[in-house]
Amino acid sequence: MINEMLAIAWKDLQLLFKDKGSLAVLFLMPLILAPIMAAPTLTMRE
């Protein structure tokens, strides 16, 4: 069972690294979304 899960994870990683666009989105989306999500809390100071 664990070998099957590792095989699936390995295949997913191979597909991810072949597709450079998906790899870029994987790293850029958190960098874009973090300031957007933090902005409301930063502007509510009294």
C-alpha positions in Angstrom: 0.0 0.0 0.0 2.8 2.4 0.9 4.7 1.5 -2.2 1.6 2.4 -4.3 1.2 5.7 -2.6 4.9 6.5 -3.1 4.6 5.6 -6.8 1.7 7.9 -7.3 3.5 10.7 -5.4 6.6 10.2 -7.5 4.6 10.3 -10.8 2.9 13.5 -9.7 6.3 15.1 -8.9 7.6 14.1 -12.3 4.6 15.6 -14.0 5.0 18.8 -11.9 8.6 19.3 -12.7 8.0 18.7 -16.5 5.4 21.5 -16.6 7.3 24.7 -15.9 4.1 26.8 -15.8 2.6 24.7 -13.0 5.9 24.9 -11.1 5.9 28.7 -11.4 2.3 28.9 -10.3 3.0 26.6 -7.3 5.6 29.1 -6.0 4.1 32.4 -7.1 0.6 32.0 -5.9 1.4 32.0 -2.2 3.6 35.1 -2.7 0.8 36.9 -4.4 -2.0 35.7 -2.1 -0.2 36.4 1.2 -0.1 40.2 0.9 -3.7 40.2 -0.3 -4.9 38.2 2.7 -2.8 40.2 5.1 -3.9 43.6 3.8 -7.2 43.9 5.7 -5.5 43.2 9.0 -2.8 45.8 8.4 -5.2 48.6 7.6 -7.4 48.2 10.6 -5.1 49.7 13.2 -6.5 52.4 15.5 
